[in-house]
Amino acid sequence: MKTYELKELKGVDGIVLNPGRPTPTPAPGEVLIKVRATSLNYRDLVVASGHYPSSIKPAVIPLSDGAGEVAAAGAGVSEFKVGDRVAGTFFQGWLSGAICAETTGQALGGAVDGMLAEYVVLPQNGAIGVPSHLSFEEAATLPCAGLTAWNAVVETGRVKAGETVLLLGTGGVSLFALQFAKMHGARTILTSSNNEKIARAKALGAEMLINYREKPDWDQEVLRLTSGRGADLVVEVGGAGTLERSIRSVRVGGTIALVGLVAGLGQIDPLPIIGRAIRLQGIYVGSREMFAAMNRAITQAQLRPVVDRVFDFDAAKSAYAYLASGAHFGKIVIRV
Ligand SMILES: NC(=O)c1ccc[n+]([C@@H]2O[C@H](COP(=O)([O-])OP(=O)(O)OC[C@H]3O[C@@H](n4cnc5c(N)ncnc54)[C@H](OP(=O)(O)O)[C@@H]3O)[C@@H](O)[C@H]2O)c1
């Protein structure tokens, strides 16, 4: 089978196509998945660059996210049969309950082989069925960006109808978070660097939009739009570069779901976090149990992930370059 392997941690140049890796055979309790689509996350750029904080398996097959069909099932597999449509779960060991050190060790496309291959073998509880109305390209976007946004908005954010959710940028996590916030009846404020993307986010249902390049003090704008109160929940994908303004944008007693670090470095003063009793909660994707809850909600709402561009398998490196360019709106997919 064809697969990509991360031979050297030196960016996209370290990713090499292996045209002749043997197709794996499922052991008892495992399923063989014919991968039909994979999707990229910002994390995959960080992994390829060698800057990911966890250890990376030598010559790892990249990408945490992918969906396909069960092609064979090992002995004792009870949850799936040949032909079932499934995705891999980001953390192979976080099935349910609270996150702990033991559950986050086995992440696809990092510590263990990921999805950028024609076939993968996973333990049956490392896979999960996907909503039937989604294409494989759409389903491939769920395991990391989708589940992280679900965790931030619903599981951790516990958003309620009528509350205000602040979303930063128009990447994969933020647009899923927009869709989940809307699903739960929240008002949404979204920032972006680009007016064309702002128009697209508005068409997706974002009510209040701020161009953070034109208005670098976007926190003041958030306060103006919320009559001085601030947002109930911020889905923070910028990290240190945006966190100070997010702290100023959230209401007293509100929540910041700390997800990412696309906005570079900065210094944080902890005093307003204490003085305004802000709940600052780190988010690390989510469990298989949360994935199942997200799937039920996506099915009920017939929600469709925002797929920006689909690349062919042979053009996988161009997909990485497109992600790195920042031109995307939502998710980038590689068809296998
Ligand atoms: N903790 C977790 O479990 C977890 C899971 C998934 C992702 N993440 C992290 O979350 C972050 C977002 O991931 P993603 O996959 O959604 O990334 P992405 O698709 O690449 O989106 C990034 C977006 O962030 C916006 N952005 C860039 N610089 C910004 C700035 N200075 N201020 C505000 N927005 C800015 C841009 O939107 P515009 O072009 O509209 O300006 C860009 O499209 C990454 O750091 C990623 O590593 C963490």
The ligand as an SDF file (V2000), in Angstrom:
LIG
                    3D

 48 52  0  0  0  0  0  0  0  0999 V2000
   -5.6240   21.7350   22.3960 N   0  0  0  0  0  0  0  0  0  0  0  0
   -6.0650   20.9430   21.4510 C   0  0  0  0  0  0  0  0  0  0  0  0
   -6.5140   19.8300   21.6980 O   0  0  0  0  0  0  0  0  0  0  0  0
   -6.0650   21.4350   20.0640 C   0  0  0  0  0  0  0  0  0  0  0  0
   -6.8080   20.7920   19.0670 C   0  0  0  0  0  0  0  0  0  0  0  0
   -6.8540   21.3610   17.7970 C   0  0  0  0  0  0  0  0  0  0  0  0
   -6.1340   22.5200   17.5380 C   0  0  0  0  0  0  0  0  0  0  0  0
   -5.3950   23.0580   18.5200 N   0  0  0  0  0  0  0  0  0  0  0  0
   -4.6490   24.2980   18.2950 C   0  0  0  0  0  0  0  0  0  0  0  0
   -5.5920   25.3230   18.0440 O   0  0  0  0  0  0  0  0  0  0  0  0
   -5.0420   26.2520   17.1330 C   0  0  0  0  0  0  0  0  0  0  0  0
   -5.9870   26.3690   15.9410 C   0  0  0  0  0  0  0  0  0  0  0  0
   -5.9870   25.1400   15.2670 O   0  0  0  0  0  0  0  0  0  0  0  0
   -6.7100   24.9820   13.8630 P   0  0  0  0  0  0  0  0  0  0  0  0
   -6.4340   23.6030   13.4020 O   0  0  0  0  0  0  0  0  0  0  0  0
   -8.0960   25.4740   13.9350 O   0  0  0  0  0  0  0  0  0  0  0  0
   -5.8160   26.0040   13.0250 O   0  0  0  0  0  0  0  0  0  0  0  0
   -6.0480   26.5940   11.5970 P   0  0  0  0  0  0  0  0  0  0  0  0
   -7.1270   25.8510   10.8870 O   0  0  0  0  0  0  0  0  0  0  0  0
   -4.7290   26.6860   10.9650 O   0  0  0  0  0  0  0  0  0  0  0  0
   -6.6030   28.0550   11.8700 O   0  0  0  0  0  0  0  0  0  0  0  0
   -5.8310   29.0640   12.3760 C   0  0  0  0  0  0  0  0  0  0  0  0
   -6.5870   30.3870   12.2140 C   0  0  0  0  0  0  0  0  0  0  0  0
   -6.2570   31.2180   13.3040 O   0  0  0  0  0  0  0  0  0  0  0  0
   -6.4450   32.5500   12.9120 C   0  0  0  0  0  0  0  0  0  0  0  0
   -5.3380   33.3420   13.4330 N   0  0  0  0  0  0  0  0  0  0  0  0
   -4.0500   33.3230   13.0860 C   0  0  0  0  0  0  0  0  0  0  0  0
   -3.3650   34.2540   13.7620 N   0  0  0  0  0  0  0  0  0  0  0  0
   -4.2500   34.8790   14.5540 C   0  0  0  0  0  0  0  0  0  0  0  0
   -4.1850   35.9500   15.4650 C   0  0  0  0  0  0  0  0  0  0  0  0
   -3.0280   36.5940   15.7050 N   0  0  0  0  0  0  0  0  0  0  0  0
   -5.3100   36.3180   16.0970 N   0  0  0  0  0  0  0  0  0  0  0  0
   -6.4700   35.6880   15.8680 C   0  0  0  0  0  0  0  0  0  0  0  0
   -6.6100   34.6630   14.9960 N   0  0  0  0  0  0  0  0  0  0  0  0
   -5.5090   34.2850   14.3550 C   0  0  0  0  0  0  0  0  0  0  0  0
   -6.4950   32.5970   11.3980 C   0  0  0  0  0  0  0  0  0  0  0  0
   -7.8230   32.9920   11.0190 O   0  0  0  0  0  0  0  0  0  0  0  0
   -8.0840   34.1830    9.9450 P   0  0  0  0  0  0  0  0  0  0  0  0
   -7.3660   33.7430    8.6990 O   0  0  0  0  0  0  0  0  0  0  0  0
   -9.5520   34.2380    9.8170 O   0  0  0  0  0  0  0  0  0  0  0  0
   -7.4990   35.4420   10.5290 O   0  0  0  0  0  0  0  0  0  0  0  0
   -6.2000   31.1480   10.9960 C   0  0  0  0  0  0  0  0  0  0  0  0
   -6.9260   30.7330    9.8840 O   0  0  0  0  0  0  0  0  0  0  0  0
   -3.6510   25.7330   16.8160 C   0  0  0  0  0  0  0  0  0  0  0  0
   -2.7150   26.3370   17.6680 O   0  0  0  0  0  0  0  0  0  0  0  0
   -3.7360   24.2620   17.1210 C   0  0  0  0  0  0  0  0  0  0  0  0
   -2.4920   23.6960   17.4280 O   0  0  0  0  0  0  0  0  0  0  0  0
   -5.3350   22.5570   19.7650 C   0  0  0  0  0  0  0  0  0  0  0  0
  1  2  1  0
  2  3  2  0
  2  4  1  0
  4  5  1  0
  4 48  2  0
  5  6  2  0
  6  7  1  0
  7  8  2  0
  8  9  1  0
  8 48  1  0
  9 10  1  0
  9 46  1  0
 10 11  1  0
 11 12  1  0
 11 44  1  0
 12 13  1  0
 13 14  1  0
 14 15  2  0
 14 16  1  0
 14 17  1  0
 17 18  1  0
 18 19  2  0
 18 20  1  0
 18 21  1  0
 21 22  1  0
 22 23  1  0
 23 24  1  0
 23 42  1  0
 24 25  1  0
 25 26  1  0
 25 36  1  0
 26 27  1  0
 26 35  1  0
 27 28  2  0
 28 29  1  0
 29 30  1  0
 29 35  2  0
 30 31  1  0
 30 32  2  0
 32 33  1  0
 33 34  2  0
 34 35  1  0
 36 37  1  0
 36 42  1  0
 37 38  1  0
 38 39  2  0
 38 40  1  0
 38 41  1  0
 42 43  1  0
 44 45  1  0
 44 46  1  0
 46 47  1  0
M  CHG  2   8   1  16  -1
M  END
$$$$
